[in-house]
Amino acid sequence: MGFKKQRLGPALVAAARGGQRYRDVHVFFGGTGAVGGTGLLEMIDMYEEMMSIQPAGDDDVPVLVATGVTRDEIRTFTQRLFRWTEARHGRDKLPRRVRNGYLTHSGIFVALERFKVVPLPELGAILDVPPAERRGQVGAYLATLGTRLDAPAEETVAALARAISAAHPFADFLSAYRRGPLAARGVERYRSVVLGIPLPSLIAYHLAGLEEVVKHLAGIRPEHVKHLKSTFEEAVRDDVASLEAEADHVLVAHTTAVGGMYDETNGKVTIRLGFAHSAVDQRIYEKQRAAATLTELYAKKGIKMLVTAAGIGVDEVRVRSQVPVHHQVQHMLFDAPRELFPGSKEALPPSARASREAGRPIPRRQHCRTFRPLDLAWDQPTGTDVTFERGDDLIPSYVIRSGENGYFSVANADALYRVMRVASANELGFVLARTGLLGDDPQAPWFPEAICYYTETDNSRQVFDFVSQPMLLQAQLSGLDPMTLQDLGNAKHQGELHTLGLLILLHRLRTLDIDAIPPYVDLERFDARTFFVEHSKPLLFEDLDGWTLDGLARDLRVLAAANTPEDLEPLKPFMRHGHADLYPLKQAARRQVLECVLKAVWAVPSLGCPILYADDQGATHVRYGYFCAPLDLLVTRDDALRVRLDERFARVGTGRLDDLRDHVVASAGFVDLRPQALISWATTDAEALAGKVARASTDDELRRVLAGIEPYSAFATSGLVALLFRLRALYGQLREGMIELGSLQTYAWHMPRDAAGHIQLVPGVVEAFRMVSEGFEKATGNDRLDGIWGYERRQPPDRRGSIPLGR
């Protein structure tokens, strides 16, 4: 077995001249997503190159079947297919609609089908049913299984387990498709079947409906739930394993489920993850366990497992469009006992799909909105119900979409690719397409022993080039665009990005040339957002030198506490020498600008990251919306945050409540704008926190705390003292970058410079450095090139006076 990969070009030429591949059928389960969809487009690309070398016969039409869960997913992929074709071949060669798919101008048929894997297909939409109706729906379904709601737990669990085991969605789809649309072609075997659906995510996250079902059963115990989940996992495993009989190549776009952010030491796996989907989501561990188990089981069956140590696609960029609320938050709102804002529990009238699947209304897909957050003294909740304004649509300049990961910001993508060394969707899709079309590499197989552990590569530079395009970079530097949305990254990561966004926003407001508004401005044509960006300055690391802790805390307090545009006036006085009333149009335009700033601040708690600030007397206030991401909590009362923390403290049973609260604030994702530092080096709040949580009010105090933490272990900080300390320490390291030393300083060149050599503060890059500094770097073997541990470089002792040079 060699080490050198086969050249792709000659292999494509040979396949084209052989002609056997032109009547093949390929199925891409999850083919409308990031990796699956990219794999399908890569395969079209290879087919078209083959046809340019050796044209196919009139009856030779390769068929590529792509599945999606919803019509929206299929519509999104169709748009992507059309845009991709238009960019390559022009508008006169767009695909033509044929039955349930599209025929490309080159003669490749792309079929689009809906497909969804759920534990119990008949109850797949139970979470879309109003809570009051779910028990009746479960009872009706159990009756079809020969049991009932009040039957003994063993009976109902056994009936459900049999139903789960009997479902074979993947194999049934392939069989039905061969007998149906492919019947006239006489297809006996598929050339390839690709699963672009991340199975660990499917197993870990798509069981919410099953959990809802068992809530209504009598006598259910945790072991029963575990048994049903295991049954579903085994059913999926057996179903996928059976596909070997259907296709020449079965490939699974698998995952480590934790982005490769784990260590293996003497056979023990330790997860070190700063991008978990929520601060308190234990399912991330279930995903990692399931991923490792499935890799071994499927590989033994001969199924090719493309294990991505970290894979995130950028399969669409939406320009100035709405952002869907995260599906788990959506269900929280739908299940809430009352409306938290007008329309939060709205349901659509029964659509054709709803009537066919459930015969009931389905919840309306909520979109993220910006509304005025509530402001509460941290220690003075009253226990009263709270409601929120409906607010205005949140419309970021750009929103990135990626398969199962949903919708995220440019800063999200930038930080993710840097710290997790993510493989691009294109290279993952290429490996799937190449192997599915041509088979494995005969010289140096991609899948030795059926497993390809695809780690970080240099191809991610294409993604860096993409997110560095001026319009996308501006979304990170404007201060007005949200630094992160709800879907991707844990709450700590989101909170840190939002904090950097507020720093940029404040700096731009401080430097805004408000007098540049014309005295007789045309308000109908005045673009407040554009004016704000074009007449203010981006934040540079050099600007940090002129900041003081007290001044920064004071101005951020004004920013965080503002409820009207006028509340921001202390940060940007207007015409200090009077005569403001002479220019009412200019005054109105100025108010529009300040309103943009206010909405950008409100977006932070509206998206789920509460803001903490200290008032003039030093008392802590919290500004929050209806969802609190750090506690995975829907806020229905003004004491909801305090009650949740009390509940977690009661489970721990030891220590001090203040330590628990400081640990959660430091590590779980609050936007902490108070002039202090909280430090926690506890792994979880389930362990004893005594001696693992500290406070600091000065740089020296913080430095002493950090010096006592075991090097390369994980820790977390919050508060302005820690933030300024970290940014200034990073600035010192970045200044070490000297052109004459070439690339010796490695990570010092990650942060972009402007034309004058000033170092720009780019949130996505700063966030990647934070994770490395706090012990969350990815183990690649070359970790040293990513940065150093801690906020400051540890200095070795000066031993010049102690070494006896005469010996």
C-alpha positions in Angstrom: 0.0 0.0 0.0 1.4 3.4 -1.0 1.2 6.8 0.4 0.7 8.8 -2.8 -2.8 9.5 -3.8 -3.9 8.7 -7.4 -4.3 11.6 -9.7 -8.0 12.3 -10.2 -7.7 13.7 -13.8 -6.5 10.5 -15.5 -9.1 8.5 -13.5 -11.9 10.7 -14.8 -10.6 10.4 -18.4 -10.6 6.6 -18.1 -14.1 6.5 -16.7 -15.4 8.9 -19.4 -13.9 6.8 -22.2 -15.2 3.6 -20.6 -18.8 4.9 -20.6 -20.1 2.6 -17.9 -20.8 5.4 -15.4 -23.3 7.4 -17.5 -26.3 5.3 -16.5 -25.6 5.1 -12.8 -27.9 6.2 -10.0 -26.6 7.8 -6.8 -28.7 8.6 -3.7 -27.7 11.4 -1.4 -29.7 11.1 1.9 -29.5 14.6 3.3 -28.4 15.8 -0.1 -29.9 19.2 0.4 -27.6 19.9 3.4 -24.1 21.3 3.6 -21.9 18.2 3.0 -24.4 16.1 1.2 -25.4 18.9 -1.1 -21.9 19.9 -1.8 -21.0 16.3 -2.6 -23.9 16.2 -5.1 -22.7 19.3 -6.8 -19.1 18.0 -6.9 -20.4 14.9 -8.6 -22.2 16.9 -11.2 -19.0 18.8 -11.8 -17.1 15.5 -12.3 -19.8 14.1 -14.6 -19.8 17.2 -16.7 -16.0 17.1 -17.1 -16.3 13.4 -18.2 -18.9 14.4 -20.7 -16.7 17.1 -22.1 -14.1 14.4 -22.8 -16.4 11.7 -24.0 -20.1 12.7 -24.6 -22.8 10.4 -23.2 -25.4 8.7 -25.4 -28.9 10.0 -25.7 -30.2 7.4 -23.3 -27.3 7.8 -20.9 -28.6 10.0 -18.0 -27.0 9.8 -14.6 -29.5 10.1 -11.9 -28.6 11.9 -8.6 -31.3 11.7 -5.9 -31.2 14.3 -3.1 -33.4 14.1 -0.1 -34.5 16.9 2.3 -36.7 16.9 5.4 -38.8 20.0 4.5 -39.9 21.8 1.4 -37.8 24.8 2.6 -34.7 22.7 2.6 -35.4 21.4 -0.9 -36.2 24.9 -2.1 -33.0 26.3 -0.6 -30.9 23.5 -2.3 -32.7 24.2 -5.6 -31.8 27.8 -5.4 -28.2 26.8 -4.7 -28.2 24.5 -7.7 -29.5 27.2 -10.0 -27.1 29.8 -8.8 -24.2 27.4 -9.1 -25.2 26.5 -12.6 -25.7 30.2 -13.6 -22.3 31.1 -12.3 -20.6 28.4 -14.3 -22.7 28.2 -17.5 -24.9 31.3 -17.7 -28.6 31.9 -17.4 -29.4 30.3 -20.8 -28.4 26.9 -19.5 -30.3 26.6 -16.2 -31.7 23.2 -15.2 -35.2 22.4 -16.6 -38.0 21.1 -14.4 -38.9 17.4 -15.1 -41.4 15.7 -12.8 -39.9 15.7 -9.3 -36.6 17.1 -10.2 -34.4 19.0 -12.7 -32.5 18.0 -15.8 -29.3 19.9 -16.3 -28.3 21.1 -19.7 -25.5 18.5 -19.7 -28.0 15.7 -19.3 -27.8 14.9 -15.6 -31.1 14.4 -13.7 -31.3 15.7 -10.1 -34.3 14.2 -8.3 -35.5 15.9 -5.2 -37.4 13.9 -2.6 -38.6 14.5 1.0 -37.3 12.1 3.6 -37.1 12.1 7.4 -35.8 9.7 10.0 -37.8 9.6 13.2 -38.1 6.9 15.9 -41.9 6.6 15.4 -43.0 7.9 12.0 -46.6 8.1 13.1 -45.7 10.4 16.0 -42.9 12.3 14.2 -44.8 15.6 14.4 -46.0 15.3 18.0 -44.0 18.4 19.1 -46.0 20.4 16.5 -49.2 19.5 18.3 -50.4 21.8 21.1 -49.4 20.3 24.5 -53.0 19.7 25.5 -53.6 17.4 22.5 -50.5 15.3 22.8 -51.7 12.8 25.3 -54.7 12.0 23.1 -52.6 11.5 20.1 -50.2 9.2 21.9 -53.2 7.2 23.2 -54.6 6.8 19.7 -51.3 5.6 18.4 -50.8 3.1 21.2 -54.2 1.7 20.4 -52.9 0.8 16.9 -50.1 -1.2 18.7 -52.6 -3.1 20.8 -51.9 -1.3 24.1 -53.0 1.8 26.0 -51.7 4.8 28.0 -52.5 3.3 31.4 -51.1 -0.2 30.6 -48.1 -1.4 32.6 -44.9 0.3 31.6 -43.3 -3.0 30.4 -46.1 -3.6 28.0 -46.2 -0.1 26.4 -42.4 0.1 26.2 -42.2 -3.4 24.6 -44.9 -2.3 22.0 -43.0 0.9 21.2 -39.7 -0.9 21.0 -41.2 -3.3 18.4 -42.5 -0.4 16.4 -39.2 1.3 16.4 -37.3 -1.8 15.4 -39.7 -2.5 12.6 -39.0 0.8 10.9 -36.3 0.7 8.1 -36.6 4.1 6.5 -33.4 4.1 4.5 -33.8 0.6 3.0 -37.5 1.2 2.5 -36.8 4.4 0.6 -34.3 2.8 -1.7 -36.5 -0.2 -2.4 -39.6 1.9 -3.1 -37.6 4.3 -5.4 -36.2 1.4 -7.4 -39.7 -0.1 -7.9 -41.2 3.3 -8.6 -39.4 6.1 -10.5 -36.5 3.8 -11.5 -38.7 0.9 -12.6 -38.5 1.8 -16.3 -34.7 1.9 -16.2 -34.4 -1.6 -14.8 -32.0 -0.5 -12.1 -31.0 -3.5 -9.9 -28.3 -1.8 -7.9 -27.4 1.8 -7.0 -23.9 2.9 -7.8 -23.6 4.8 -4.5 -25.6 5.7 -1.5 -24.3 8.6 0.6 -25.7 9.5 4.0 -25.0 13.2 4.5 -27.3 13.1 7.6 -25.1 13.3 10.7 -26.2 10.1 12.5 -25.0 11.1 16.0 -26.9 14.3 15.8 -30.0 12.4 14.5 -29.8 10.0 17.4 -29.0 12.5 20.1 -31.2 15.4 19.0 -34.1 13.9 17.1 -35.4 11.9 20.1 -37.3 14.9 21.5 -40.5 13.5 20.2 -39.8 10.1 21.8 -39.1 11.8 25.1 -42.4 13.6 24.8 -44.3 10.3 24.1 -43.0 8.6 27.2 -44.1 11.5 29.4 -47.7 10.3 28.9 -47.1 6.7 29.8 -47.8 5.2 33.2 -45.0 3.9 35.4 -42.1 5.0 33.1 -38.7 4.9 34.6 -35.3 6.2 33.3 -34.2 2.7 32.3 -37.3 2.4 30.1 -36.4 5.7 28.3 -32.8 4.5 27.9 -34.0 1.2 26.4 -36.2 2.9 23.8 -33.3 5.2 22.8 -30.9 2.3 22.5 -33.5 0.5 20.4 -33.7 3.5 18.0 -29.9 3.6 17.8 -29.8 -0.1 17.0 -32.6 0.2 14.5 -30.7 3.0 12.6 -27.5 1.0 12.7 -29.2 -2.1 11.3 -31.0 -0.1 8.7 -27.9 1.6 7.4 -25.9 -1.7 7.5 -28.5 -3.3 5.2 -27.8 -0.8 2.5 -24.6 -2.8 1.5 -27.0 -5.1 -0.4 -28.4 -2.1 -2.3 -25.3 -0.3 -3.6 -21.7 -0.7 -4.8 -20.6 2.0 -2.4 -22.3 3.1 0.8 -20.7 6.1 2.4 -21.6 7.9 5.6 -20.5 11.5 6.2 -19.9 10.8 9.9 -18.5 12.9 12.7 -16.8 12.8 16.0 -19.8 14.7 17.2 -17.6 17.1 19.1 -15.7 18.7 16.2 -12.5 16.7 17.1 -12.3 18.7 20.3 -11.3 15.9 22.5 -8.1 14.2 23.8 -7.3 10.5 23.9 -4.9 9.5 26.7 -4.3 5.9 27.5 -7.6 5.0 25.8 -9.6 7.5 27.8 -11.5 10.2 25.9 -11.8 13.6 27.4 -14.0 16.2 25.7 -12.6 19.8 25.6 -15.2 21.7 23.8 -15.9 25.4 23.6 -18.5 25.0 20.9 -21.1 22.7 22.5 -24.6 23.6 21.3 -25.6 24.9 24.7 -23.9 25.6 28.0 -25.9 22.9 29.9 -26.6 20.4 27.1 -25.4 17.0 28.2 -26.5 15.5 24.9 -23.1 16.5 23.5 -21.6 13.6 25.4 -24.3 11.2 24.1 -23.4 12.4 20.6 -19.7 11.7 21.1 -20.4 8.2 22.5 -22.8 7.3 19.7 -20.4 8.6 17.1 -17.6 6.4 18.3 -19.8 3.3 18.6 -21.4 3.8 15.2 -18.0 4.2 13.5 -16.8 0.9 14.7 -20.1 -1.0 14.0 -20.6 0.3 10.5 -16.9 -0.1 9.5 -17.1 -3.8 10.5 -20.0 -4.1 8.0 -17.9 -2.6 5.2 -19.7 0.7 5.1 -17.3 3.5 4.3 -17.2 6.0 7.2 -15.9 9.5 6.4 -15.3 10.7 10.0 -14.8 14.4 10.0 -12.7 15.6 12.9 -14.5 18.9 12.3 -16.8 19.6 9.4 -18.9 22.7 8.9 -20.3 23.8 5.6 -21.0 27.2 4.3 -23.6 26.2 1.8 -25.6 29.5 1.6 -25.2 33.1 2.6 -28.5 35.0 3.0 -28.3 38.7 2.4 -30.5 40.9 4.6 -33.0 38.3 5.5 -34.8 37.0 8.6 -33.2 34.6 10.9 -35.3 31.6 12.2 -35.5 31.0 15.9 -33.6 27.9 17.0 -35.9 24.9 16.9 -35.5 24.1 20.6 -36.4 27.7 21.6 -39.3 27.5 19.1 -40.7 24.5 20.9 -40.2 26.2 24.3 -42.3 29.1 23.1 -45.0 26.8 21.7 -45.2 24.7 24.9 -45.2 27.7 27.2 -48.3 28.0 29.4 -49.0 31.5 27.9 -47.8 33.9 25.3 -44.6 35.6 26.2 -44.9 38.1 23.4 -47.8 38.7 21.0 -47.9 35.8 18.6 -45.4 33.5 20.4 -47.8 30.6 20.3 -49.4 31.3 16.9 -50.3 28.3 14.8 -50.9 28.2 11.1 -54.2 26.9 9.8 -53.9 23.3 8.7 -51.9 23.1 5.5 -51.9 20.3 3.1 -48.9 18.7 4.8 -50.3 19.2 8.3 -53.6 17.7 7.3 -51.9 14.8 5.7 -49.5 14.1 8.5 -51.4 15.1 11.7 -54.6 16.9 10.8 -53.8 19.7 13.2 -52.3 23.1 13.2 -48.6 23.3 13.3 -46.6 26.0 15.1 -45.6 29.0 13.1 -41.9 29.2 12.5 -40.8 32.2 14.6 -38.0 34.5 13.5 -35.5 36.3 15.7 -36.7 39.8 16.6 -35.1 42.7 18.4 -37.2 44.0 21.4 -36.6 46.0 24.5 -35.2 43.7 27.1 -36.3 43.7 30.7 -34.0 45.3 33.3 -33.9 43.8 36.8 -31.7 44.2 39.8 -29.9 40.9 40.0 -30.6 40.3 43.7 -34.2 41.7 43.8 -36.5 39.5 41.8 -40.2 39.8 42.7 -41.5 36.5 41.3 -44.0 38.2 39.0 -44.9 37.1 35.5 -43.1 38.8 32.6 -44.0 39.6 29.0 -42.0 41.0 26.2 -42.7 43.2 23.2 -43.0 41.5 19.8 -40.3 43.8 18.5 -38.9 44.3 15.0 -37.4 41.7 12.7 -33.7 41.1 13.2 -32.1 41.6 9.7 -28.4 41.1 9.7 -26.4 42.1 6.7 -25.3 38.5 6.1 -26.3 35.2 7.6 -24.4 32.0 6.9 -26.4 28.7 6.6 -24.9 25.3 7.1 -26.9 22.0 7.1 -27.7 20.7 10.6 -25.8 23.6 12.2 -28.4 26.1 11.1 -27.8 29.8 10.8 -24.8 31.7 12.2 -22.8 34.8 11.7 -19.6 35.6 9.9 -17.8 36.0 13.2 -19.1 32.5 14.2 -17.6 31.0 11.0 -14.3 32.8 11.4 -13.8 31.7 15.0 -15.0 28.1 14.3 -12.7 27.5 11.4 -9.7 28.9 13.2 -10.0 27.1 16.5 -11.4 23.8 15.3 -9.3 23.6 12.2 -12.5 22.7 10.3 -12.4 20.9 7.0 -14.5 22.7 4.3 -17.7 21.2 3.0 -16.2 21.2 -0.5 -13.3 18.8 0.4 -15.6 16.5 2.4 -18.2 16.5 -0.4 -15.4 15.8 -2.9 -14.2 12.7 -1.1 -17.8 11.4 -1.0 -18.4 12.2 -4.7 -15.1 10.9 -5.9 -15.4 7.6 -4.1 -19.1 7.2 -5.0 -18.4 7.7 -8.6 -15.1 6.1 -9.2 -14.6 3.9 -6.1 -11.8 4.2 -3.6 -8.2 5.2 -4.5 -6.4 1.9 -5.5 -3.0 3.3 -4.5 -3.6 5.0 -1.2 -7.2 4.3 -0.2 -9.3 7.1 1.4 -11.0 4.4 3.5 -8.5 1.9 4.9 -10.4 -0.7 6.8 -13.6 1.3 5.8 -12.7 4.4 7.9 -11.4 7.7 6.6 -10.6 9.9 9.6 -10.5 13.3 7.8 -8.6 15.8 9.9 -7.7 19.4 9.4 -6.2 20.4 6.0 -4.9 23.4 4.2 -8.1 23.7 2.2 -9.7 25.6 5.0 -7.8 28.6 3.7 -10.5 28.9 1.0 -13.0 29.5 3.7 -10.7 32.1 5.3 -10.4 33.9 2.0 -14.2 33.8 1.7 -15.0 35.3 5.1 -12.3 37.9 4.6 -14.1 39.4 1.6 -14.7 43.1 2.3 -18.4 42.9 2.6 -18.3 39.9 5.0 -15.4 41.3 7.0 -17.4 44.6 7.4 -20.2 42.6 9.1 -17.7 41.8 11.9 -16.4 45.4 12.1 -19.6 47.4 11.9 -20.8 47.1 15.5 -24.4 47.0 14.2 -24.5 43.4 13.0 -25.0 40.7 15.7 -21.7 38.9 16.3 -23.5 35.6 16.7 -27.0 34.2 16.3 -28.7 31.3 18.2 -27.8 28.2 16.3 -24.0 27.7 16.4 -21.7 27.6 19.4 -22.3 27.4 23.1 -23.6 30.3 25.1 -20.0 31.2 26.4 -18.8 31.5 22.8 -21.8 33.6 21.9 -21.5 35.8 24.9 -17.9 36.6 24.3 -18.6 37.5 20.6 -21.4 39.7 21.7 -19.2 41.4 24.2 -16.6 42.2 21.5 -19.4 43.5 19.4 -20.5 45.9 22.1 -16.9 47.2 22.4 -16.8 47.9 18.7 -20.2 49.5 18.8 -19.2 51.8 21.7 -15.9 52.8 20.0 -17.7 53.6 16.7 -20.3 55.7 18.7 -17.5 57.6 20.5 -15.7 58.3 17.2 -18.9 59.0 15.1 -18.8 62.3 13.2 -22.4 63.2 13.9 -21.9 66.7 12.5 -21.4 65.1 9.0 -25.2 64.9 8.7 -26.2 67.6 6.3 -28.3 70.4 7.9 -31.2 69.8 5.5 -30.8 66.0 5.1 -33.4 64.2 3.0 -34.8 61.8 5.7 -36.5 59.6 3.2 -33.2 58.8 1.6 -31.1 58.9 4.7 -29.5 55.5 5.5 -28.7 55.6 9.2 -26.8 52.3 9.2 -24.6 53.3 6.3 -23.9 56.7 7.8 -22.9 55.2 11.1 -20.4 52.8 9.6 -18.9 55.3 7.1 -18.5 58.2 9.6 -17.1 56.2 12.5 -13.8 54.4 13.0 -13.3 50.6 13.3 -11.8 49.4 16.6 -8.0 48.9 16.5 -5.9 47.2 19.2 -4.0 50.5 19.4 -7.2 52.1 20.7 -7.1 49.9 23.8 -4.1 51.8 25.2 -6.2 54.9 25.7 -9.0 53.2 27.5 -9.5 53.2 31.3 -11.4 50.7 33.3 -13.7 53.3 35.0 -14.4 55.2 31.7 -15.1 52.0 29.8 -17.5 50.7 32.6 -19.3 54.0 32.7 -19.9 54.2 29.0 -20.9 50.6 28.6 -23.3 51.1 31.5 -25.0 53.9 29.5 -25.0 51.7 26.4 -26.4 48.6 28.2 -29.1 50.5 30.2 -30.5 52.6 27.4 -34.2 52.3 26.7 -34.5 55.2 24.2 -32.2 56.8 21.7 -32.1 59.9 23.9 -30.5 57.7 26.7 -27.4 57.4 24.5 -26.9 61.2 24.3 -24.1 61.3 27.0 -22.0 59.2 24.6 -22.6 61.4 21.6 -23.7 65.0 22.5 -25.2 66.9 19.7 -24.2 70.5 18.8 -22.8 71.2 22.3 -22.7 75.0 21.7 -26.5 75.2 21.1 -28.6 75.9 18.0 -29.7 72.3 17.8 -33.3 73.5 17.4 -32.3 75.3 14.2 -31.8 72.0 12.3 -34.8 69.7 13.1 -34.1 67.4 10.1 -30.5 66.9 11.2 -31.8 66.2 14.7 -34.2 63.6 13.4 -31.5 61.9 11.3 -29.3 61.8 14.4 -32.1 60.1 16.3 -32.3 57.5 13.6 -28.6 56.8 13.9 -28.9 56.4 17.7 -31.9 54.2 17.2 -29.7 51.8 15.1 -27.2 51.7 17.9 -29.9 51.0 20.5 -31.4 48.2 18.4 -27.9 46.6 18.1 -27.6 46.6 21.9 -31.0 45.1 22.3 -30.2 42.4 19.9 -27.8 40.8 22.4 -30.4 39.8 25.1 -33.0 39.3 22.4 -30.9 36.5 21.0 -30.5 34.9 24.4 -27.4 36.4 26.0 -28.2 38.4 29.2 -26.2 41.5 29.8 -24.8 42.2 33.3 -23.8 45.8 34.3 -23.2 47.7 37.5 -25.2 50.8 38.3 -23.9 53.9 39.9 -24.0 52.3 43.4 -22.3 49.2 42.2 -25.4 47.0 42.3 -25.6 44.4 39.5 -28.4 44.7 36.9 -29.3 42.0 34.3 -31.0 42.8 31.0 -32.6 39.7 29.5 -35.1 38.5 26.9 -37.5 35.6 26.8 -34.7 33.1 26.4 -31.6 32.8 28.6 -29.0 30.7 26.7 -26.5 30.3 29.6 -29.2 28.5 31.6 -31.1 27.0 28.6 -34.1 28.7 30.1 -37.4 30.2 28.8 -38.0 33.2 31.0 -41.6 33.4 32.2 -41.1 35.2 35.6 -38.6 37.9 36.7 -37.1 35.4 39.2 -36.6 32.6 36.6 -32.8 33.1 36.5 -32.4 33.1 40.2 -34.7 30.0 40.6 -32.7 28.1 38.0 -29.5 28.8 39.8 -31.0 27.8 43.1 -32.1 24.5 41.6 -28.6 23.8 40.3 -27.1 24.7 43.7 -29.6 22.4 45.4 -28.4 19.5 43.2 -24.7 20.2 44.1 -25.6 20.4 47.8 -22.3 21.8 49.0 -20.3 25.1 48.8 -21.5 28.6 48.4 -24.3 29.9 46.2 -22.1 32.9 45.2 -19.4 30.5 43.9 -22.0 28.7 41.8 -23.3 32.0 40.4 -19.8 33.3 39.7 -18.9 30.0 37.9 -22.0 30.2 35.7 -21.5 33.8 34.8 -17.8 33.3 34.0 -18.2 30.1 32.0 -21.7 29.9 30.7 -22.1 33.0 28.5 -23.4 36.1 30.3 -22.2 39.4 28.7 -20.5 40.7 31.8 -19.8 44.5 31.6 -19.0 45.0 35.3 -15.5 46.4 36.3 -14.2 43.2 37.8 -13.0 39.8 36.8 -14.6 36.4 37.6 -12.4 33.4 37.1 -13.4 29.7 37.2 -11.3 26.7 36.5 -14.0 24.2 37.5 -15.0 21.7 34.8 -18.7 21.8 35.7 -20.9 23.1 38.4 -21.6 19.6 39.5 -18.2 19.4 41.2 -17.1 21.2 44.4 -16.4 24.8 43.5 -14.5 25.8 46.6 -11.1 26.9 45.6 -11.9 26.9 41.9 -13.7 30.2 41.6 -12.1 33.6 42.3 -12.7 37.3 41.8 -10.2 40.0 40.9 -10.5 43.8 40.7 -7.1 44.6 39.3 -4.7 43.2 36.7 -2.2 42.2 39.4 -4.9 40.2 41.3 -6.0 38.5 38.1 -2.4 37.7 37.1 -1.9 36.0 40.5 -5.0 33.9 40.1 -4.0 32.8 36.6 -0.6 31.9 37.8 -2.1 29.4 40.2 -4.0 27.5 37.5 -2.4 24.3 36.1 -0.9 25.2 32.7 -3.0 24.0 29.7 -6.0 23.2 31.8 -9.3 24.9 30.9 -10.6 28.0 32.7 -13.0 30.8 32.0 -13.2 34.5 32.9 -15.7 37.3 32.6 -15.9 41.0 33.4 -14.1 44.1 32.1 -10.9 43.6 34.1 -10.4 40.2 32.5 -11.5 41.4 29.0 -9.1 44.3 28.9 -6.3 42.2 30.5 -6.8 39.5 27.8 -7.0 42.0 24.9 -3.9 43.9 25.9 -2.0 40.7 26.5 -3.0 39.6 23.0 -2.0 42.9 21.6 1.5 42.5 23.1 1.9 39.2 21.4 0.5 40.5 18.0 3.1 43.3 18.1 5.8 40.8 18.1 5.1 40.1 14.4 8.1 41.5 12.6 8.3 41.3 8.8 12.0 40.7 8.8 11.5 37.5 10.8 9.3 36.0 8.2 6.7 33.5 9.3 8.5 32.6 12.5 5.9 34.2 14.8 3.1 32.0 13.3 -0.1 33.0 15.0 0.9 36.7 15.4 -0.1 37.2 11.7 -3.7 35.9 12.1 -5.1 39.3 13.0 -5.4 41.5 9.9 -3.6 44.9 9.6 -4.9 47.9 7.8 -2.9 49.8 5.1 -1.0 51.8 7.8 -0.1 48.6 9.8 -2.6 49.1 12.6 -3.9 45.8 14.0 -7.7 45.5 13.6 -9.8 43.9 16.3 -11.8 41.2 14.4 -14.1 39.4 16.8 -13.9 36.0 15.1 -10.1 36.0 15.3 -10.1 37.3 18.9 -12.6 34.6 19.9 -10.4 31.9 18.4 -7.4 33.2 20.4 -9.6 33.3 23.6 -10.4 29.6 23.3 -6.8 28.7 22.8 -5.7 30.9 25.7 -8.3 29.3 28.0 -7.2 25.7 27.2 -9.7 24.8 24.5 -7.2 24.5 21.6 -7.7 21.5 19.3 -5.1 18.8 19.6 -3.5 18.5 16.2 0.1 17.7 17.1 1.1 21.2 16.0 -0.9 23.1 18.7 2.1 25.3 19.5 1.5 27.2 16.2 -2.0 28.2 17.3 -1.0 30.4 20.3 0.1 30.1 23.9 -1.8 29.1 27.0 -3.0 31.8 29.2 -3.5 35.5 28.6 0.2 36.3 29.0 3.3 34.4 28.1 4.8 32.7 31.2 8.4 33.9 31.6 11.2 31.5 32.7 13.3 32.7 35.7 16.4 34.7 35.0 19.2 32.5 36.1 22.2 34.5 34.9 23.3 35.3 38.4 23.0 31.8 39.7 24.8 29.6 37.1 28.5 29.1 37.9 30.0 30.0 34.6 33.5 29.1 35.7 32.9 25.4 36.0 
